[in-house]
Amino acid sequence: MIITHFQAKKLLQAKRSGASKLGISLDLGKTFSEVTIKTDRFIFPEDQVIKAGKVKKVLKKNKSCFFIKDNDIEKIQFFNHQTNKYYKLFPARDWPTIEISGIRMHVTKSMSPKKDTEEKLRFIGPVFGKVLDTCTGLGYTAILASRTALKVYTFEIDQAVIELEKINPWSRELFTNKKIKRQKGDIFNKIKLMEDEFYDIIIHDPPRLSLSTLLYSQEFYNQMFRVIKQTGKFYHYTGNPGKKNRNVNLKKNVMKRLRIAGFSALKDVFNGVVGERL
Ligand SMILES: C[S@@+](CC[C@H](N)C(=O)[O-])C[C@H]1O[C@@H](n2cnc3c(N)ncnc32)[C@H](O)[C@@H]1O
């Protein structure tokens, strides 16, 4: 069971209004469950008893999601000694995002992670055939692409992210949807082992440039060009980092390298670049 400040607010409001029961989501909006309200505590499913004071603390922490377990509330956050980074599930308006050492993987301010994912796919829609989703993250692009694609091949390098995929109710399909083929590994190396002209669509949604320079390199774009079909299309998320503060036009440089790789019909779209092989 997972709660965030959204559920904490509803629970405390219901308690104040004298309600004895409340239906709320304990899986970040996927389904609804009933919580019993007592004067000083809440009784969650599986007889988990949580004191009202603990729920009040969640109300103030709007940047974390919390497990309800062992009659207690525990932040969904951990440190990975291998990568030397903090990972946490970050609540948003609909689907949560991941925050890795302070950097979020989806847009959360101007739009929700769900809308962010829908936008990415809209630029290359309709998604069909065999899809390469280079960076799984929470699997949102892979899951939405699988609605219309034949098969989605997706790669995630970081075991800590995979642990969060397992926890996040909105990532569950990654493990159950037969159209999605997940692999743990570094796409920079994995792509070199792939067949020529295999994919109809490539969704390239890497971390920001400073965290993954190789995924923005000429070598990687050459591989993207090699594995995409003649009729293939791609979407490359770039965001707009550096534009405001420094005179760095990331997109311009990305487009230059994509053109050298052989891609055409390159278009600057919101937060990214789209293009075709033909
Ligand atoms: C922006 S997120 C992807 C978000 C994803 N599209 C979604 O819908 O949730 C980038 C992900 O790429 C992963 N990553 C970074 N370098 C990678 C690499 N070389 N190979 C595969 N995955 C990588 C990161 O761990 C992170 O989970």
Ligand as a Chemical Component Dictionary entry (heavy atoms), coordinates in Angstrom:
data_LIG
# 
_chem_comp.id                   LIG 
_chem_comp.type                 NON-POLYMER 
_chem_comp.pdbx_formal_charge   0 
_chem_comp.three_letter_code    LIG 
# 
loop_
_chem_comp_atom.comp_id 
_chem_comp_atom.atom_id 
_chem_comp_atom.alt_atom_id 
_chem_comp_atom.type_symbol 
_chem_comp_atom.charge 
_chem_comp_atom.model_Cartn_x 
_chem_comp_atom.model_Cartn_y 
_chem_comp_atom.model_Cartn_z 
_chem_comp_atom.pdbx_ordinal 
LIG C1  C1  C 0  14.361 9.843 -18.703 1  
LIG S1  S1  S 1  14.392 8.241 -18.080 2  
LIG C2  C2  C 0  13.365 7.359 -19.174 3  
LIG C3  C3  C 0  11.922 7.546 -18.846 4  
LIG C4  C4  C 0  11.044 6.560 -19.572 5  
LIG N1  N1  N 0  10.925 6.854 -20.982 6  
LIG C5  C5  C 0  9.674  6.449 -18.920 7  
LIG O1  O1  O 0  8.681  6.488 -19.641 8  
LIG O2  O2  O -1 9.594  6.326 -17.691 9  
LIG C6  C6  C 0  15.982 7.668 -18.509 10 
LIG C7  C7  C 0  16.333 6.264 -18.000 11 
LIG O3  O3  O 0  17.462 5.787 -18.715 12 
LIG C8  C8  C 0  18.242 4.989 -17.887 13 
LIG N2  N2  N 0  19.579 4.893 -18.526 14 
LIG C9  C9  C 0  20.613 5.756 -18.405 15 
LIG N3  N3  N 0  21.642 5.362 -19.177 16 
LIG C10 C10 C 0  21.237 4.228 -19.802 17 
LIG C11 C11 C 0  21.863 3.348 -20.725 18 
LIG N4  N4  N 0  23.094 3.584 -21.154 19 
LIG N5  N5  N 0  21.181 2.267 -21.159 20 
LIG C12 C12 C 0  19.898 2.040 -20.731 21 
LIG N6  N6  N 0  19.262 2.835 -19.842 22 
LIG C13 C13 C 0  19.917 3.923 -19.388 23 
LIG C14 C14 C 0  18.200 5.722 -16.565 24 
LIG O4  O4  O 0  18.561 4.866 -15.498 25 
LIG C15 C15 C 0  16.740 6.166 -16.535 26 
LIG O5  O5  O 0  15.957 5.209 -15.885 27 
# 
loop_
_chem_comp_bond.comp_id 
_chem_comp_bond.atom_id_1 
_chem_comp_bond.atom_id_2 
_chem_comp_bond.value_order 
_chem_comp_bond.pdbx_ordinal 
LIG C1  S1  SING 1  
LIG S1  C2  SING 2  
LIG S1  C6  SING 3  
LIG C2  C3  SING 4  
LIG C3  C4  SING 5  
LIG C4  N1  SING 6  
LIG C4  C5  SING 7  
LIG C5  O1  DOUB 8  
LIG C5  O2  SING 9  
LIG C6  C7  SING 10 
LIG C7  O3  SING 11 
LIG C7  C15 SING 12 
LIG O3  C8  SING 13 
LIG C8  N2  SING 14 
LIG C8  C14 SING 15 
LIG N2  C9  SING 16 
LIG N2  C13 SING 17 
LIG C9  N3  DOUB 18 
LIG N3  C10 SING 19 
LIG C10 C11 SING 20 
LIG C10 C13 DOUB 21 
LIG C11 N4  SING 22 
LIG C11 N5  DOUB 23 
LIG N5  C12 SING 24 
LIG C12 N6  DOUB 25 
LIG N6  C13 SING 26 
LIG C14 O4  SING 27 
LIG C14 C15 SING 28 
LIG C15 O5  SING 29 
# 
